[in-house]
């Protein structure tokens, strides 16, 4: 009788130990905003070292600033290829400042001999990707 009881306890223990607990989480979706920046949208700073433009991106809210990631890409060929900021292109260094509701793109020369950057002469496509994150506490 004891053998049968032990056998049943072992089978029950193995059966309970082999159960898996699966947790499925619905992760929020990433968001992509594509904007066109005209050649006349670039402003030269007062010291002449930086061209900049400020893009309105209302999707960047306080939650995004606190919990998500924002990536910025530029395309010079209307979306056939993209370069991720920061990068250097034609001796100019491109960088970005992301804040609530906007993305600022800065162009500065990386050449010590010629400090004024080259202003874009055509419309540039900008892709802003907001990567959703799930908080784990």
C-alpha positions as CSV (number, residue, x, y, z in Angstrom):
1,X,0.0,0.0,0.0
2,X,2.9,2.4,0.8
3,X,4.5,1.6,-2.5
4,X,1.3,2.5,-4.4
5,X,0.9,5.8,-2.4
6,X,4.5,6.8,-3.1
7,X,4.1,5.9,-6.7
8,X,1.0,8.1,-7.0
9,X,2.7,11.0,-5.1
10,X,5.7,10.8,-7.5
11,X,3.5,10.8,-10.6
12,X,1.5,13.8,-9.2
13,X,4.7,15.7,-8.3
14,X,6.1,15.2,-11.8
15,X,2.9,16.2,-13.4
16,X,2.6,19.4,-11.4
17,X,6.3,20.2,-11.9
18,X,6.1,19.9,-15.6
19,X,3.3,22.6,-15.9
20,X,4.5,25.8,-17.5
21,X,3.3,29.3,-16.8
22,X,3.1,31.3,-20.0
23,X,2.8,35.0,-19.7
24,X,1.7,36.9,-22.8
25,X,2.1,40.6,-22.9
26,X,0.6,42.9,-25.6
27,X,3.5,45.2,-26.3
28,X,2.6,48.7,-27.5
29,X,3.3,49.3,-31.2
30,X,6.2,51.4,-32.6
31,X,5.2,54.6,-34.4
32,X,6.8,56.1,-37.5
33,X,6.4,59.7,-38.6
34,X,7.7,60.7,-42.1
35,X,8.2,64.5,-42.8
36,X,9.6,66.4,-45.7
37,X,11.9,69.3,-44.9
38,X,12.2,71.9,-47.7
39,X,15.5,73.5,-48.5
40,X,14.3,76.9,-47.2
41,X,13.5,75.4,-43.8
42,X,17.1,75.5,-42.6
43,X,18.3,78.5,-40.6
44,X,21.9,79.5,-40.0
45,X,22.8,80.2,-36.4
46,X,24.0,83.7,-35.4
47,X,27.6,82.5,-35.1
48,X,27.5,80.9,-38.6
49,X,28.5,77.5,-37.4
50,X,25.2,75.6,-37.5
51,X,22.3,75.1,-39.8
52,X,19.3,73.9,-38.0
53,X,15.6,73.1,-38.4
54,X,13.0,72.3,-35.9
55,X,10.3,69.7,-36.8
56,X,7.0,69.6,-35.0
57,X,6.4,66.0,-33.8
58,X,3.4,66.1,-31.4
59,X,3.6,62.3,-31.0
60,X,6.7,62.9,-28.7
61,X,5.0,63.5,-25.4
62,X,6.2,63.3,-21.8
63,X,5.5,59.5,-21.7
64,X,7.8,59.2,-24.8
65,X,10.5,61.3,-23.2
66,X,10.4,59.2,-20.0
67,X,9.9,55.7,-21.3
68,X,10.5,55.3,-25.0
69,X,13.2,55.7,-27.6
70,X,13.3,58.1,-30.5
71,X,15.4,57.4,-33.6
72,X,15.8,59.9,-36.5
73,X,16.8,59.1,-40.1
74,X,17.4,61.4,-43.1
75,X,17.0,60.4,-46.8
76,X,18.5,62.5,-49.6
77,X,16.8,60.3,-52.3
78,X,13.2,60.5,-51.3
79,X,13.2,57.3,-49.2
80,X,15.2,55.0,-51.3
81,X,17.9,54.9,-48.6
82,X,18.1,56.4,-45.1
83,X,21.0,57.5,-42.8
84,X,20.5,57.3,-39.1
85,X,21.5,60.4,-37.0
86,X,24.1,61.2,-35.9
87,X,26.4,60.8,-38.9
88,X,28.8,62.7,-41.1
89,X,27.9,63.4,-44.8
90,X,29.9,65.6,-47.2
91,X,32.2,66.8,-44.3
92,X,29.1,68.0,-42.3
93,X,28.2,66.4,-39.0
94,X,24.4,65.9,-38.5
95,X,23.0,65.6,-35.0
96,X,19.7,65.8,-33.3
97,X,18.1,67.1,-30.2
98,X,14.8,65.5,-29.2
99,X,12.4,67.2,-26.8
100,X,8.7,67.1,-26.1
101,X,6.8,67.8,-29.2
102,X,9.8,68.5,-31.5
103,X,12.9,67.2,-33.1
104,X,15.8,69.6,-33.9
105,X,18.3,68.6,-36.6
106,X,21.7,70.4,-36.5
107,X,24.3,70.5,-39.3
108,X,27.8,71.5,-38.4
109,X,31.0,71.4,-40.4
110,X,33.6,68.9,-39.3
111,X,36.3,70.8,-41.3
112,X,38.4,73.2,-39.2
113,X,39.4,75.1,-42.3
114,X,35.8,75.7,-43.5
115,X,33.6,76.1,-40.5
116,X,30.3,77.0,-42.2
117,X,28.3,73.9,-42.9
118,X,26.7,73.2,-46.3
119,X,23.0,74.0,-46.4
120,X,20.8,71.3,-48.0
121,X,19.6,72.4,-51.5
122,X,16.8,70.0,-51.9
123,X,13.8,68.6,-50.0
124,X,15.0,66.1,-47.5
125,X,12.8,63.3,-46.1
126,X,13.0,62.7,-42.4
127,X,11.8,59.6,-40.6
128,X,11.2,59.7,-36.9
129,X,10.7,56.3,-35.3
130,X,9.3,56.1,-31.7
131,X,10.1,52.8,-30.2
132,X,7.5,51.8,-27.7
133,X,8.8,50.3,-24.4
134,X,7.2,48.3,-21.8
135,X,8.0,49.2,-18.2
136,X,9.0,46.3,-16.0
137,X,8.9,47.0,-12.3
